[in-house]
């Protein structure tokens, strides 16, 4: 347990280090999925490892110590008490971060859905009369595909073909449930701060994924890049929207990517990322077995 219980922390740092490279070299759809999956497993393994470290304090509980002394049994010390107390403090810190992130996600989704009130349930596109150029996807609830909210200023700035690009981009967000992927990595980054670079990479990749889908639908990568550039110039320097916005993230990098060939599906590199997530789970499982074997005699 002395080594295995710490593997999720080490591997989460390695995952954070390789995630930008994976994001650059692997097709966005594949990279976003594998990074989000690995982040989810790694965050869960990290939390469980801290719980295991905190559980070692059972051997220091006064009733357990008294019983062991009366029976003449030695007390195991899987980890130093200072480490176990530090794990308790980190668990509380992580729980606080997780609660704040989950609450923020919930309030954001609720606020976005309030914007759609008063429209028929089957309405996909909502055009808001506003001088502020904005366009973003609003994820739906279970069984609901969600909505696309576009302001009249944004539609007025784009040509007919560029509007098609914009709508295809936002439909890709809704169809592929990009909101869920973003929520997964946001919560994973809240549980394990080492995973914040993975969160940033995945949030960028879902935009790249939607760009590629829009380019495939329109059949013109140059037109897609032009639509993104025009929308970004029209929107100017604004705060990112709370939804999946067309011009919110790394527009320059996205335009540059659209001016080259689509990235390949490097399954080997993707499999390596998934292996990192699997290793964290295996390490935690081994640590759990070690702790059970150590504490079994004193809890019997």
Secondary structure, DSSP 8 states (H G I E B T S, - for coil): -TTGGGHHHHHHHHHHHHHHHHHHHS-HHHHHHHHHHHHHHHHHHHHHHHHHHHHGGGGGSHHHHHHHHHHT-----SS-HHHHHHHHHHHHHHHHHHHHHHHHHHHHHHHHHHTTTTS-TT--EEEE--SS--EEEE---TT---EEEEEHHHHHHS-HHHHHHHHHHHHHHHHTTHHHHHHHHHHHHHH-GGGHHHHHHHHHHHHHHHHHHHHHHHT-HHHHHHHHHHHHHHH-S----SSEETTSS-HHHHHHHHTS------HHHHHHHHHHHHHHHHHHHHHHHHHHHHHHHHH-
